[in-house]
Amino acid sequence: MSLATVHSRAQMGLDAPAVSVEVHLSAGLPALNIVGLPETAVRESKDRVRSALITAGYEFPLKRITINLAPADLPKEGARFDLPIALGILAASGQLPAGALAAIECVGELALDGRLRPIRGALPTALAAAASGRDLLLPEASADEAALASEACVRAASHLREICGHLAGEARLARRAAPMIMTNHGAGAEDPRPADLADVRGQPFARRALEVAAAGAHHLLFLGVPGSGKSMLAHRLAPLLPPMTPAEAASCAAVASLSRGGFRLEDWGRRPFRAPHHTASAVALVGGGNPPRPGEISLAHGGVLFLDELPEFERRALEVLREPLERRNITLARATWQAEYPAGFQLVAAMNPCPCGHLGDPGRACRCTPEQVQRYRGRLSGPLLDRIDIQVQVPPVAASALFAHGPEAAPESTAIVAARVAAARQIALARQGAPNGELRGVDLIARGDLLPEAEAELPRIAARRALSARAVHAVLRVARTLADLGGSAHIDASRLLEATALRDFDRRPAPG
């Protein structure tokens, strides 16, 4: 038989569209041509495949070989088509039974000696292959990740000869079972001691803001002098968040598998914590390239994105965050590509009150002029600040609070606060199916959550603070979370005022 078809899959964002690798052998001068919008790595596969077949002991046909990657209008990138191209050549030249190819899909990069190298995006590929009902054959190094898709029939090999033996019926490859995973919620694998909220001394108002942000999935901004504990607080948000559901864990793992570092099994079920440097570009934050790759906001999906020294980021880099903060996804469009990535991250940002950092610091005098302070804070646009529900000042911590002893001085631990957070989050999910941070304020008003005194107080708060409509809705969302933490079905005036206090400086002019 001079024609063979092998089923494979491309990678476009989190999608893995089906690709048919058609191989045709014909008479003529020996040549190998690949058509179907292949990019450079795909075109170079002909040299890898030829060497792999020969060193593995197979015959490379001295014929005119045409390889079509269908559909032809779908861009193909990466070395994942090496394995299906090699199997197609073997089947078309009669060295493998062509009928065995109908029941399998395969992806994998070939080394020159026939070994199989891992691919990027094994989990999204396995999730897509599960719907087809075919077995998925792929490199051994990618098997555990792919097997996380429990519905998929994953079979793995470390060498081309093992794949061929399986298809020829000589030595069947066993189905790979899903790996046993020990979930370490919140803590990084490299950190033997998880960040605990009990380590934070003083700062009761900032701790309260952190609890409310975790309970309602609200974005959060800390403003304070250097050394006041802003970064310390931010690193303790992820452990406060409720455990991930299997669907959330799979979504996070699928995004991570597309990154340069790939997905680590020990990170399954652990909420990501990403902290890019303030020199990061807009592309690094939201993703990009050709083909588009996920950025920091997608790699933080389901977890926390921490932006320290927020005004030091490029203005353009910050402004591109506005849409993902509301939509919780990002669409990256190029001339021939369009990829959509999830971006359900929780933003925690920190900034100094002025360029020198000591405005309001009782221990050191500020050297900045009012114009410098205004210009520094002006790097953050009003529309961006409006999308951050909670904005609080973090004052310096007194030495007496750091070294206080006794039960009354011991702050609550992460475990205690996380229990309250989980209970409040469950109330919100049972009521509306989403955290309060994802609600529209107009829905809260229409649903009648506000008690009469709170409904009467809301216009006065908006006028006194000169809040935009988006900021008013943010106050309502935070007040709804405060009510959930208190076990109340309605929002009263006291919780509305506390929610207002948790937006402490978004419209405040720089001090003179």
CORGI-V829733 format. One record per run of one state. SS is the DSSP state (~ for helix, > for strand, _ for the rest). FROM is the first residue (numbers start at 0). LEN is the number of residues. Records with the same first field share a line. If there is no record, write none. Layout:
SS = FROM-LEN / FROM-LEN
This chain:
_ = 0-2 / 9-2 / 12-2 / 15-2 / 26-4 / 35-2 / 38-1 / 43-1 / 55-8 / 70-5 / 76-5 / 92-5 / 106-2 / 110-4 / 117-4 / 132-2 / 146-7 / 157-1 / 167-7 / 175-21 / 199-4 / 216-3 / 224-5 / 234-3 / 240-5 / 257-7 / 267-5 / 274-7 / 288-4 / 294-1 / 299-4 / 307-2 / 312-2 / 319-1 / 327-1 / 333-4 / 342-3 / 351-18 / 377-4 / 386-3 / 394-4 / 402-4 / 409-4 / 432-3 / 438-2 / 447-2 / 450-1 / 465-3 / 485-5 / 491-1 / 501-1 / 503-9
> = 2-7 / 11-1 / 14-1 / 17-9 / 30-5 / 37-1 / 63-7 / 75-1 / 103-3 / 108-2 / 114-3 / 134-5 / 153-4 / 158-1 / 174-1 / 219-5 / 272-2 / 286-2 / 292-2 / 303-4 / 328-5 / 337-5 / 345-6 / 389-5 / 449-1 / 490-1 / 502-1
~ = 39-4 / 44-11 / 81-11 / 97-6 / 121-11 / 139-7 / 159-8 / 196-3 / 203-13 / 229-5 / 237-3 / 245-12 / 264-3 / 281-5 / 295-4 / 309-3 / 314-5 / 320-7 / 369-8 / 381-5 / 398-4 / 406-3 / 413-19 / 435-3 / 440-7 / 451-14 / 468-17 / 492-9
